């Protein structure tokens, strides 16, 4: 597909890391890498769908921007992602402390 455009058919996603968990929500997705990184991409809540659903924040990047390629979620403290689950317009992840 063309970069920066939403696709209506499934597309192969190239991630240069080993993915150990992945989840898809309504219009966004997330993955956990073997190294404990949390990656998210898709609709971040930008306007254009419906004002009742435009809550934003489900990608975890502290904004409502859309990211069409996997982006690592920055953490204030060093944690390792263990698993992730995406819902309608939210994302939940479990983390472990770095040892």
C-alpha positions as CSV (number, residue, x, y, z in Angstrom):
1,X,0.0,0.0,0.0
2,X,0.9,3.7,-0.2
3,X,2.7,5.1,2.9
4,X,0.5,7.2,5.1
5,X,-2.8,5.8,3.8
6,X,-5.3,3.5,5.4
7,X,-5.7,0.1,3.7
8,X,-9.0,-1.7,3.4
9,X,-7.3,-5.1,2.8
10,X,-4.9,-6.9,5.1
11,X,-1.2,-6.0,4.5
12,X,2.0,-7.7,5.4
13,X,3.7,-5.8,8.1
14,X,7.5,-5.8,8.3
15,X,8.9,-5.6,11.8
16,X,12.6,-6.1,12.2
17,X,12.3,-7.7,15.6
18,X,10.9,-10.9,17.0
19,X,7.3,-10.4,18.0
20,X,6.0,-12.5,20.9
21,X,2.5,-11.1,21.3
22,X,0.2,-9.1,19.0
23,X,-3.4,-7.7,19.2
24,X,-5.8,-5.8,17.0
25,X,-8.4,-3.3,18.1
26,X,-11.1,-1.4,16.1
27,X,-8.6,0.7,14.1
28,X,-5.3,0.1,15.8
29,X,-2.9,-2.7,16.6
30,X,-0.1,-3.4,19.1
31,X,2.8,-5.9,19.4
32,X,5.3,-6.9,22.1
33,X,8.8,-7.8,21.0
34,X,11.1,-10.4,22.5
35,X,13.2,-7.5,24.0
36,X,10.1,-6.2,25.9
37,X,9.3,-3.2,23.6
38,X,5.6,-2.2,23.1
39,X,4.9,-1.2,19.6
40,X,1.6,0.4,18.5
41,X,0.2,1.7,15.2
42,X,-3.0,2.7,13.5
43,X,-5.7,5.2,14.3
44,X,-4.6,7.3,17.3
45,X,-7.9,9.2,17.6
46,X,-7.5,11.9,15.0
47,X,-10.8,13.5,13.9
48,X,-12.6,12.0,10.9
49,X,-14.5,9.0,12.2
50,X,-17.2,10.2,14.6
51,X,-16.9,12.7,17.5
52,X,-18.3,10.1,20.0
53,X,-15.4,7.8,19.2
54,X,-12.6,10.4,18.9
55,X,-11.2,9.9,22.4
56,X,-7.6,9.3,21.3
57,X,-4.7,8.0,23.3
58,X,-5.1,4.3,22.5
59,X,-1.6,4.2,20.9
60,X,0.1,5.4,24.1
61,X,2.1,8.1,22.5
62,X,0.6,11.0,24.6
63,X,-1.2,12.4,21.6
64,X,-4.1,11.6,19.2
65,X,-1.9,11.2,16.0
66,X,-2.3,8.3,13.6
67,X,0.8,6.2,13.1
68,X,0.8,3.9,10.1
69,X,4.0,2.0,11.0
70,X,4.8,0.4,14.4
71,X,6.2,3.0,16.8
72,X,7.7,2.1,20.2
73,X,5.8,3.4,23.2
74,X,8.1,5.5,25.4
75,X,8.1,4.7,29.1
76,X,9.0,7.0,32.0
77,X,10.5,4.1,33.9
78,X,12.3,1.2,32.4
79,X,9.8,-1.6,32.1
80,X,9.6,-4.7,29.8
81,X,6.3,-5.4,28.1
82,X,5.1,-9.0,28.6
83,X,1.7,-9.0,26.8
84,X,-0.8,-6.6,25.1
85,X,-4.5,-6.5,24.4
86,X,-6.3,-4.0,22.2
87,X,-10.0,-3.2,22.5
88,X,-12.5,-1.0,20.7
89,X,-10.6,2.3,21.4
90,X,-8.2,1.3,24.2
91,X,-5.0,-0.7,24.7
92,X,-3.9,-2.6,27.8
93,X,-0.4,-4.1,28.4
94,X,1.3,-6.0,31.2
95,X,4.8,-5.1,32.2
96,X,7.7,-6.4,34.3
97,X,10.4,-4.4,36.0
98,X,13.9,-4.6,34.4
99,X,16.2,-6.8,36.6
